Amino acid sequence: MHHSQFPLFELHFGSVIDHYDEFYPPDPGFGYLYVIEFDTGWIKVGKTTNWLRRRSDNLAKYRRLGWTVARPPWKSCLLSNESPDERTPSDLGALEQRLLREARRTSDQREFNPSVRGIGRDPSKPAATELFSGCSFDYLTAYADVLARTDAFR
């Protein structure tokens, strides 16, 4: 039987565990890369140590603009968010930077308007750096998955 024919596997133990591969309560020492595609064509990439809250916050934030999710958001396997010292980024932080660079490289270079009230960043700062247009969701999730899995097995 092909794996796509099996039902999604979730465990429900009250408030202790929401999904089989997530810490609950979230542990700041671990986190995920994520990619979310909206129906507008914009793609949000980033990292989080609390996937359930980040997903919910992002969906609510962009819903105020009338955006909806084009397909289910993607998140990586669990990654270390521990840094060996103050100057070295965590694995999660370093992989997020690589994912952001690749998203920027493959995007159409448009910037999300930071002055939209309640969305984006302070107008005195650069435009939002985690939203990209003209990228392929499939490519970015494949790229992020390889980054995460390669790092997870080091």
C-alpha angles and dihedrals in degrees: 000000000000115000093241089064092064118090119250110276115231131158120212118196103160110268096334100084129015100179132011095247101042131088115233118222089031117251113220088211090071136042150152141249112230141192124197123185119202128203088248091067094251116129124206118207128180149113134269141176090206109048098176093053095040092050092048093046093049094047092049093045095054094036086070087065091050093256121143131190112267094205136352112301116252127226131183131237115279114290134190116261093184117115120211090219141351094270098048119075119230118258088256092052094046093048091048089055091052091049092048091050091051092047090050092047094052096040128094088248095244114146124221110244106255094197096070103120113255094003132081126006139311108294090234090063130065118284119273108297099197098060119082135181128204095027128127114246090204092052095046093048091048091048092048092046092054091047092050098043093045090051094042091058097046 
